[in-house]
């Protein structure tokens, strides 16, 4: 079974195991029988090294562990190693939260100051309209590279580099000196977002395999919080800093710089843990070919390549295609909402300030629900019922906008906010529809890249219908109609099966 050896990458024994688990429990979280033999000694240092202390608890190594304890003191090295792992695990959680906070401010902060940016750069209306469709396009194009980069450098290193790209792009684009430079710097930031988008579910599946729902909910909540925060405070922060739109956009690079910091020691630890694997392969106790895939597990998070043939054939999986369609349709609804909901309310007679607050309400709904929904979904064998509930909320919201957009504005904003929580649900299903690290990284890249490509025409089509029909009846009918295939695709994607099964 070609995928089984990759399972240790869920929770590498030497990199960042869960604090409550320890090495033995972390390895037990994998799937398949490849993990049942005792931990092979080649991953550790030679017997005289005290670094092997924590790994001597497995069967067949008790004598070696006793000898080492007699030489180094009982449990001293193991306790220090465990404390270091707990610290790194907590650092990884902080890194996930800070990274998620940076996955949308580059987009929503620009939306808040788009009129000022257009005026300052003498940007045409067509180019400004293109800016609203660039994010999903960049997510699709750059996200394709995420699996290859993760195999080469490891997902933690790629996420760290992605945060650095966001920091540079957001800081540079306001001062790039014209529209071409602004677009190029924006593309750099969006590249970092795209890579991190794909690899966040991979990080969760690898290091928290038995807490996929909880951890996905945590970073999804942080993502929703970052989205809402940038939309709500960019304008007042700009005013407080002197009123220059350049400063208002560039200030968000500080948050991205902070997100880089926790990933640096994580990546460094992965690389340090990978080094003993090379000399061990030449020792008399070198692993057999059947056990060799155990050593690239922690190294895959740093610089040791993983064979490109590892993992399932995603394009042959009906589950993968259903998940890609579900992801794309929910992204279509989300970008239509972010781009057009304030205009819908303003055309219905709602004041401009109130329309902006209503959009913020829609976005804020994702903060608590993005934490709750993945946890609930992670405990269910099939996520179809949640898909249906979210879809019906969207249908009710669009129906309300058609019949009474102003009088029920707050209710419709809340219902659409609930519907938009299909995004964290989709991320949760990516982690649950694959058993192995290779499966998750390929499924995440495929579902998000194909899904974002599918979502690109949505906001443009809604704008065209609005312009030609002169009202919102046709666009809202289209938006409501898209909820039906979204529910159908989500029910199919939510079935209890994995892409490794070829289904």
MOFENPE-V122168 format. One record per pair of residues at least 4 apart in sequence whose C-alpha atoms are under 8 Angstrom apart, sorted by the first residue. I is the first residue (numbers start at 1). GAP is how many residues later the second one is. Records with the same first field share a line. If there is no record, write none. Layout:
I=GAP + GAP
//
This chain:
2=308 + 309
3=4 + 307 + 308 + 309 + 433 + 435 + 497
4=27 + 28 + 29 + 30 + 432
5=29 + 286 + 288 + 289
6=287 + 288 + 291 + 304 + 430 + 431 + 432
7=23 + 24 + 428 + 429 + 430
8=4 + 5 + 19 + 22 + 27 + 198 + 286 + 289
9=197 + 198 + 288 + 289 + 291 + 427 + 428
10=19 + 20 + 195 + 196 + 197 + 198 + 199 + 426 + 427
11=4 + 5 + 6 + 7 + 15 + 16 + 18 + 19 + 195 + 196 + 197 + 198
12=4 + 5 + 14 + 15 + 194 + 195 + 285 + 286
13=4 + 10 + 13 + 14 + 285
14=9 + 259 + 284
15=70 + 254 + 255 + 258 + 283
16=69 + 70 + 72 + 73 + 191
17=4 + 5 + 6 + 9 + 68 + 69 + 72 + 190
18=4 + 8 + 67 + 68 + 71 + 189 + 190
19=63 + 66 + 67 + 70
21=4 + 5
22=4 + 60
23=4 + 31 + 32
24=4 + 33 + 34
25=4
26=4
27=8
28=7
29=180 + 181
30=5 + 179
31=4 + 404 + 405
34=257
38=20 + 21 + 22
39=16 + 19
40=247
41=4 + 244
42=4 + 235 + 238 + 239 + 241 + 243 + 244 + 245
43=233 + 234 + 237 + 252
44=7 + 8 + 11 + 232 + 233 + 236
45=4 + 6 + 7 + 231 + 235
46=6
47=5 + 17 + 21
48=20
50=18 + 22 + 27
51=26
52=4
53=12 + 15 + 16 + 22 + 24 + 25
54=23 + 24 + 27 + 28
56=5 + 6 + 8 + 9
57=4 + 5 + 8
58=4
61=4
62=4
63=4
64=4
65=4
66=4
67=4
68=4 + 5
69=4 + 5 + 6
70=4
72=4 + 5
75=4
76=4
77=4
78=4
79=4
80=4
81=4
82=4
83=4
84=4
85=4
86=4
87=4
88=4 + 178
89=4
90=4
91=4 + 171 + 172 + 175
92=4 + 170 + 171 + 174
93=4
94=4 + 168
95=4 + 164 + 165 + 166 + 167 + 168
96=4 + 104 + 123
97=4 + 121 + 122 + 125 + 126
98=4 + 124 + 157 + 158 + 160 + 161
99=4 + 60 + 64 + 97 + 157 + 160 + 161
100=119 + 120 + 122 + 123 + 126
101=4 + 118 + 121 + 122 + 123 + 124 + 125 + 126
102=4 + 61 + 64 + 91 + 121 + 124 + 153 + 154 + 157
103=90 + 93 + 94 + 120 + 123 + 124
104=4 + 89 + 119 + 122 + 123 + 126
105=4 + 121 + 122 + 124 + 125 + 126 + 147
106=4 + 60 + 64 + 80 + 83 + 84 + 143 + 146
107=4 + 28
108=4 + 119 + 120 + 122 + 123
109=4 + 121 + 122 + 125 + 140
110=4 + 139
111=120
112=119 + 122 + 123
113=4 + 121 + 122 + 132
114=4 + 14
115=4
116=4 + 129
117=4 + 6 + 128
118=4 + 5 + 6 + 7 + 10
119=4
121=57 + 58
123=4 + 5 + 56
124=4
125=4
126=4
127=4
128=4
129=4
130=4
131=4
132=207
133=4 + 323 + 326 + 327
134=4
135=4 + 55
136=4 + 316 + 317 + 319 + 320
137=4 + 315 + 316 + 319
138=4 + 5 + 49 + 52 + 53 + 56
139=4 + 51 + 52 + 54 + 55 + 56 + 58 + 309 + 310 + 313
140=4 + 54 + 308 + 309 + 310 + 311 + 312 + 313
141=4 + 308
142=4 + 49 + 52 + 53
143=48 + 51 + 52 + 54 + 55 + 302 + 305 + 306
144=301 + 302 + 305
145=4 + 50
146=4 + 12 + 49 + 52 + 53 + 299
147=4 + 294 + 295 + 298
148=4 + 160
149=4 + 5 + 6 + 9
150=4 + 5 + 7 + 8 + 49 + 150 + 151
151=4 + 149 + 150 + 152 + 153 + 154 + 155 + 156 + 157
152=148 + 150 + 151 + 152 + 153 + 154
153=4 + 5 + 147 + 148 + 149 + 150 + 151 + 152
154=4 + 145 + 146 + 147 + 148 + 149 + 150
155=4 + 44 + 47 + 48 + 145 + 146 + 147
156=4 + 47 + 107 + 110 + 111 + 145 + 146
157=4 + 106 + 110 + 144 + 145
158=4 + 37 + 38
159=4 + 33 + 36 + 37 + 40 + 41 + 104
160=4 + 99 + 100 + 103 + 104
161=4 + 31 + 99
162=4 + 29 + 30 + 31 + 33 + 34
163=4 + 29 + 30 + 33 + 93 + 94 + 96 + 97
164=4 + 28 + 92 + 93 + 96
165=4 + 23 + 24 + 26 + 27
166=4 + 22 + 23 + 24 + 25 + 26 + 27 + 87 + 90
167=4 + 22 + 85 + 86 + 87 + 88 + 89 + 90
168=4 + 17 + 20 + 21 + 85
169=4 + 16 + 17 + 18 + 19 + 20
170=4 + 15 + 16 + 19 + 79 + 80 + 82 + 83
171=4 + 78 + 79 + 80 + 81 + 82
172=4 + 13 + 78
173=8 + 9 + 10 + 11 + 12 + 13 + 77
174=8 + 71 + 72 + 73 + 75 + 76
175=7 + 71
176=5 + 6 + 9
177=4 + 5
178=4
179=4
180=4
181=4
182=4
183=4
184=4
185=4
186=4
187=4
188=4
189=4
190=4
191=4
192=4
193=4
194=4
195=4
196=4
197=4
198=4 + 243 + 246 + 247 + 250
199=4 + 242 + 245 + 246
200=4
201=4 + 15 + 226 + 227 + 229 + 230 + 239 + 240 + 243
202=4 + 229 + 235 + 238 + 239 + 242
203=4 + 5
204=4 + 5 + 8 + 11 + 12 + 227
205=4 + 7 + 226 + 232 + 235
206=231
208=4 + 7
211=4
212=4 + 163 + 166 + 216 + 219 + 220
213=4 + 161 + 162 + 163 + 164 + 165 + 166 + 215
214=4 + 157 + 160 + 161 + 164
215=4
216=4 + 155 + 158 + 159 + 208 + 211 + 212
217=4 + 153 + 154 + 155 + 156 + 157 + 158 + 207
218=4 + 152 + 153
219=4 + 152
220=4 + 147 + 150 + 151 + 204
221=4 + 145 + 146 + 147 + 148 + 149 + 150
222=4 + 145
223=4 + 144
224=4 + 139 + 140 + 142 + 143 + 146
225=4 + 139 + 141 + 142
226=4
227=4 + 136
228=4 + 132 + 135 + 136
229=4 + 5
230=4
231=129
232=128
233=4
234=4 + 14 + 15
235=4 + 13
236=4
237=4 + 11
238=4 + 5 + 6 + 7 + 9 + 10 + 11
239=4 + 5
241=6 + 7
243=4 + 5
244=4
245=4
246=4
247=4
248=4
251=4
252=4
253=4
254=4
255=4
256=4
257=4
258=4
259=4
260=4
261=4
262=4
263=4
264=4
265=4
266=4
267=4 + 34 + 35
268=4
269=4
270=4 + 28 + 29 + 31 + 32
271=4 + 28 + 30 + 31 + 32
273=25 + 26
274=4 + 21 + 22 + 24 + 25 + 28 + 30
275=4
276=4
277=4 + 18
278=4
279=4
280=5 + 6
281=4 + 5 + 6
282=4
287=4 + 5
288=4
289=4
292=4
293=4
295=4
296=4 + 8 + 9 + 10
297=4
298=4
299=4 + 5
300=4 + 5 + 6
306=4
310=128
311=125 + 127 + 128 + 131 + 189
312=126 + 127 + 130 + 187 + 188 + 190
313=4 + 186 + 187 + 189
314=6 + 128 + 129 + 132 + 185
315=5 + 6
316=186 + 187
317=4 + 182 + 185 + 186
318=4 + 184 + 185
319=4 + 114 + 173 + 174 + 178 + 179 + 180 + 184
320=4 + 123 + 126 + 127 + 173 + 179
321=4 + 126
322=4 + 167 + 168 + 170 + 171
323=4 + 103 + 106 + 107 + 124 + 166 + 167 + 169 + 170
324=4 + 122 + 123 + 124 + 126 + 127
325=4 + 122 + 125 + 126 + 129 + 161 + 164
326=4 + 100 + 125 + 160 + 161 + 163 + 164 + 167
327=4 + 96 + 99 + 120 + 121 + 124 + 125
328=4 + 120 + 122 + 123 + 124 + 125 + 126 + 127
329=4 + 122 + 125 + 126 + 153 + 154 + 156 + 157
330=4 + 90 + 92 + 93 + 156
331=4 + 92 + 120 + 121 + 124
332=4 + 122 + 123 + 124 + 126 + 127
333=4 + 87 + 125 + 146
334=4 + 86
335=4 + 123 + 124
336=4 + 5 + 122 + 123 + 126
337=4
338=21
339=120
340=4 + 119
341=4 + 14 + 18
342=4 + 10 + 13 + 14 + 16 + 17
343=4 + 12
344=4 + 61 + 128
345=4 + 5 + 6 + 10 + 60 + 61 + 64
346=4 + 5 + 6 + 9
348=57 + 58
349=57
350=4 + 5 + 56
351=4
352=4
353=4
354=4
355=4
356=4
357=4
358=4 + 51 + 52 + 55
359=4 + 54
360=4
361=4 + 52 + 53 + 56
362=4 + 51 + 52 + 53 + 54 + 55 + 56
363=4 + 54
364=53
365=4 + 49 + 52 + 53
366=4 + 51 + 52 + 54 + 55
367=4
368=4
369=4 + 49 + 52
370=4 + 51 + 54 + 55
371=4
372=4
373=4 + 48 + 51 + 52
374=4 + 50 + 51 + 54
375=4
376=4
377=4 + 5 + 6 + 9 + 48 + 51
378=50 + 54
381=114 + 115
382=112 + 113 + 114
383=4 + 46 + 107 + 108 + 111 + 112
384=4 + 106 + 107 + 108 + 109 + 110 + 111
385=4 + 106
386=4
387=4 + 35 + 100 + 103 + 104
388=4 + 99 + 103
389=4
390=4 + 28 + 29 + 30 + 31 + 32
391=4 + 28 + 92 + 93 + 95 + 96
392=4 + 27 + 91
393=4 + 22 + 23 + 25 + 26
394=4 + 21 + 22 + 24 + 25 + 26 + 86 + 89
395=4 + 85 + 88
396=4 + 16 + 19
397=4 + 14 + 15 + 16 + 18 + 19
398=4 + 14 + 18 + 78 + 79 + 81 + 82
399=4 + 77 + 81
400=4 + 5 + 8 + 12
401=4 + 5 + 8 + 11 + 75
402=70 + 71 + 74
404=4 + 5
405=4 + 7
408=4
409=4
410=4
411=4
412=4
413=4
414=4
415=4
416=4
417=4
421=4
422=4
423=4
424=4
425=4
426=4
427=4
428=4
429=4 + 64 + 65
430=4 + 10 + 13 + 14 + 17
431=9
432=66
433=7 + 63 + 64 + 65 + 66
434=5 + 6 + 9 + 64 + 65 + 66
435=4 + 5 + 63 + 65
436=4
437=4
438=4
439=4 + 60 + 61
440=4
441=4
442=4
443=4 + 56
444=4
445=4
446=4 + 5
447=4
448=4
449=4
450=4
451=4
452=4
456=4
457=4
458=4
459=4
460=4
461=4
462=4 + 13 + 16
463=4 + 12
464=4
465=4 + 5 + 9 + 10
466=4 + 5 + 6 + 8 + 9
467=4
469=5
472=4
473=4
474=4
475=4
476=4
477=4
478=4
479=4
480=4
481=4
482=4
483=4
484=4
485=4
486=4
487=4
488=4
489=4
490=4
491=4
497=4 + 6
498=4 + 5
499=4
//
